[in-house]
Amino acid sequence: MNMKYLLIYLLTVGCLWRVPLAQSQTDSTATDDTPQQDMRGFRLWGEIYDESTVFQKIDDNLISTSHIRQGLRYYWTPSIYTEAYAMVRYGKDVNRDFWNNRFEGGLGLRTRFFRKIFLALYLEGIYGSYTDIPTDYPQPDRKKYDDLRGGLIFWYGWDTWFSPKRWISIPMIFWGEIYSEINYFRSEGNNVFGYLHSRTGFHILRLWKADIDAYGVIYLLKDINKDFWNNKVEVGPGIWIKPWSELSIKFYAEWLYGSYFGIEGNDPNPYSQRYTDRRLGILLWLGW
């Protein structure tokens, strides 16, 4: 299903607009913020994002999420702009949990404020539907839903550009990134939750165009409704492989130690407070 929408989107963009791909970045908030000249006015932009992960903690469930955004970007200055866009989002998992199996479409606005960091406010109106779940599985209260979502997104990364002289090298270059969100979801009881992850590590090996990185990661999630699944911290080591350094596609593995914290909400926590998890995944981002 994900591949179907990806192919349709690429064909549509290719036929309607000839737009060069921006230099690949780190995640779905990344944009080409290099222009220095006066470029006030509208530009077409878009992005494709997909991440699929196997979670050992939840019965080796494979969860995949994808989104496509396409719209217009208006530059107020070379560093500050507002985006208006249409979007579709698709989720699927192997265990057939309804909350992971949905299709959404909607409209959004997003404004970025600075050049050196990504700091943006966003607002989205969403209409969605849970995909068909077998009748002997847990069911949602309503198959179709609408939602109003908004919040603040932050991303900052540091790295050193590296051009190897040989087909194999051990650069040992230090890099890192911090990503955070504060989100409001009307459909989840007017819940507000914050999310943060931080990765720091080293480029440890370059094989021609392939990169192998080792890093440490921290994930932190907290909400005001005190739902146990939104109140946890996870730390541990990870490794990822980029098969082509000029594309944002990564294969990764992480070994995490986690703990739930805070007072439980209406749903009691069925798991032990502390846990371990192994995650294997693939992440893809394309933007222009």
C-alpha positions in Angstrom: 0.0 0.0 0.0 2.8 2.4 0.9 4.6 1.7 -2.4 1.4 2.3 -4.4 0.9 5.8 -3.0 4.7 6.5 -3.4 4.6 5.6 -7.1 1.4 7.6 -7.8 2.9 10.6 -6.0 6.2 10.5 -7.8 4.5 10.2 -11.2 2.2 13.1 -10.5 5.0 15.4 -9.3 7.2 14.4 -12.3 4.4 15.2 -14.8 3.2 18.5 -13.2 6.4 20.2 -12.1 10.1 19.8 -12.8 11.7 20.3 -9.4 15.2 19.3 -8.5 15.6 17.3 -5.3 17.0 19.3 -2.4 20.2 18.0 -0.8 19.1 15.2 1.5 18.8 16.0 5.2 18.3 14.3 8.5 14.6 13.9 9.0 11.2 15.0 7.9 11.5 18.5 9.3 14.7 19.2 7.2 14.6 21.7 4.4 16.9 23.4 2.0 17.8 26.5 4.0 20.9 27.5 2.0 19.6 30.4 -0.2 21.2 33.8 0.6 19.7 35.9 -2.1 16.4 37.7 -2.0 13.9 34.9 -2.8 10.6 36.4 -1.5 7.6 34.8 -3.0 6.1 31.4 -3.6 7.9 28.1 -4.2 6.5 24.6 -4.7 7.7 22.1 -2.1 6.9 18.6 -1.0 8.2 15.7 1.0 7.8 11.9 1.3 8.5 10.2 4.6 8.3 6.5 5.6 9.5 4.6 8.6 9.0 0.9 9.4 10.1 -0.6 12.7 10.0 -4.0 14.4 9.4 -3.6 18.1 10.6 -6.6 20.1 8.7 -5.4 23.2 5.3 -5.6 21.6 5.5 -9.1 20.2 7.9 -8.3 17.4 5.2 -6.1 15.9 6.2 -4.4 12.6 4.7 -0.9 12.5 4.9 1.3 9.3 3.9 4.9 9.0 4.1 7.1 5.9 3.1 10.6 4.9 3.2 12.7 1.8 3.0 16.5 1.9 2.7 18.8 -1.1 2.1 22.5 -1.1 3.3 26.1 -1.6 6.0 27.8 0.5 6.0 31.6 0.8 9.3 33.2 1.8 9.0 36.3 3.9 12.8 36.4 4.1 15.4 33.9 3.0 15.1 32.3 6.4 11.5 32.7 7.4 8.6 31.1 5.4 5.1 29.8 5.7 3.9 26.6 4.1 0.4 25.7 3.1 0.0 22.0 2.1 -2.3 19.1 1.5 -1.2 15.8 3.0 -2.0 12.1 3.3 -0.8 9.8 6.0 -1.0 6.0 6.1 -0.3 3.6 9.0 -0.1 -0.2 9.1 1.0 -2.9 11.5 1.3 -6.7 11.5 -0.6 -7.2 14.8 -3.7 -5.4 13.3 -4.0 -3.0 16.3 -6.6 -0.5 15.0 -4.7 2.5 16.4 -1.8 1.7 14.0 -4.0 1.0 11.0 -5.5 4.1 9.5 -5.6 6.4 6.5 -5.8 10.2 6.9 -6.0 13.2 4.7 -6.0 16.9 5.5 -4.8 20.4 5.1 -2.1 22.2 7.0 -0.1 25.4 7.7 3.4 25.6 9.0 5.7 28.6 9.7 9.4 28.4 10.2 11.1 31.2 12.1 14.9 30.8 12.0 17.7 29.8 9.7 20.2 27.9 11.8 17.7 25.8 13.6 14.3 24.4 12.6 11.6 25.9 14.8 8.1 25.9 13.5 4.5 26.2 14.5 1.9 24.1 12.6 -1.8 23.5 12.4 -3.6 20.7 10.6 -7.2 19.8 10.0 -7.5 16.0 9.6 -10.2 13.6 8.3 -9.4 9.9 8.8 -10.6 6.4 8.8 -9.4 3.2 10.5 -8.7 0.5 8.0 -10.6 -2.8 8.1 -9.8 -4.8 11.3 -11.0 -8.4 11.7 -14.1 -8.6 13.9 -12.3 -10.7 16.6 -9.8 -7.9 17.1 -10.3 -4.8 19.3 -12.4 -2.2 17.4 -12.4 1.6 17.6 -15.5 3.4 18.9 -15.9 5.1 15.5 -14.4 4.0 12.2 -14.2 7.5 10.8 -13.0 10.6 12.6 -11.9 14.2 12.3 -9.2 16.0 14.2 -7.6 19.3 14.8 -3.9 19.1 15.5 -1.3 21.8 16.2 1.9 22.4 17.9 5.6 23.4 17.9 8.4 21.5 16.2 12.1 21.9 16.9 15.2 20.3 15.3 18.9 21.0 15.5 21.8 19.0 14.2 25.5 19.3 14.0 28.0 17.4 11.8 31.1 18.0 9.8 31.2 17.6 6.0 33.5 14.8 5.0 34.9 13.9 1.5 36.9 10.7 1.7 40.1 10.3 -0.4 39.8 6.5 -0.5 37.0 4.0 -1.1 37.3 2.9 2.6 38.0 5.2 5.5 37.5 5.5 9.3 36.6 9.2 9.8 35.4 9.0 13.5 33.6 12.3 13.0 31.3 13.4 15.9 27.7 14.3 15.1 24.4 14.8 16.9 20.8 15.9 16.6 18.0 17.0 18.9 14.4 16.7 17.8 11.3 17.8 19.8 7.6 18.3 19.4 4.8 19.7 21.6 1.5 18.6 20.1 -2.3 19.1 20.7 -4.7 16.4 19.5 -8.4 17.3 19.9 -9.5 13.7 19.1 -7.5 12.3 22.1 -9.4 14.1 24.8 -7.8 17.5 24.0 -4.5 15.9 25.0 -1.2 17.8 24.9 2.0 15.7 24.7 5.6 16.5 24.3 8.2 14.3 22.6 12.0 14.6 22.5 14.8 12.5 21.1 18.5 13.1 21.1 21.2 11.2 19.2 24.9 11.7 19.5 27.6 9.4 17.9 30.4 9.0 15.4 30.7 8.3 11.7 32.8 5.2 12.2 33.2 3.7 8.8 32.8 4.9 5.1 32.7 2.2 2.4 32.6 4.2 -0.9 29.2 5.8 -0.6 27.9 3.8 2.4 28.1 5.2 5.9 28.0 3.2 9.2 27.4 5.3 12.3 27.2 4.3 16.0 25.4 6.5 18.5 23.6 6.8 21.8 19.9 7.8 21.9 17.4 9.1 24.4 13.6 9.1 23.8 11.3 11.0 26.2 7.5 11.2 26.0 5.1 13.0 28.4 1.5 14.1 28.2 -1.1 15.9 30.4 -3.7 13.1 30.3 -1.2 10.7 32.1 -1.8 7.9 29.7 1.0 5.3 30.4 2.0 4.9 26.7 2.7 8.6 26.5 4.8 8.8 29.7 8.1 7.0 29.3 11.8 7.4 28.9 14.1 5.1 26.8 17.9 5.1 26.5 20.4 2.9 24.8 23.0 2.4 22.0 22.2 2.2 18.3 23.8 1.7 14.9 22.6 2.7 11.4 23.7 2.2 7.9 23.2 4.6 5.0 23.8 2.6 1.8 24.2 5.8 -0.2 25.5 8.9 1.6 23.6 11.4 -0.7 20.2 9.9 0.0 18.2 10.0 3.3 17.6 6.3 3.6 18.8 4.5 6.7 18.7 1.0 8.2 19.0 1.0 11.9 19.1 -1.2 15.1 18.7 0.1 18.7 18.9 -1.7 22.0 16.9 0.3 24.6 16.3 0.3 28.3 13.0 2.0 29.2 10.8 3.0 32.1 7.2 4.3 32.4 6.8 7.2 34.8 4.1 9.5 36.2 0.6 8.7 37.4 -1.4 6.4 35.2 -4.5 7.8 33.5 -7.8 6.0 32.9 -6.1 2.9 31.4 -3.9 0.9 33.8 -0.4 0.0 32.6 -0.5 -3.8 31.7 3.3 -3.9 31.5 6.1 -3.8 34.1 7.4 -0.3 34.9 10.9 -1.1 33.5 11.5 -2.9 30.3 14.0 -3.6 27.5 13.4 -3.4 23.7 15.3 -4.1 20.5 14.2 -2.2 17.4 15.1 -2.8 13.8 13.9 -0.4 11.2 14.3 1.5 7.9 13.7 5.2 7.4 13.3 7.1 4.2 12.9 10.9 3.5 12.8 12.7 0.2 12.2 16.5 -0.1 12.3 19.3 -2.6 
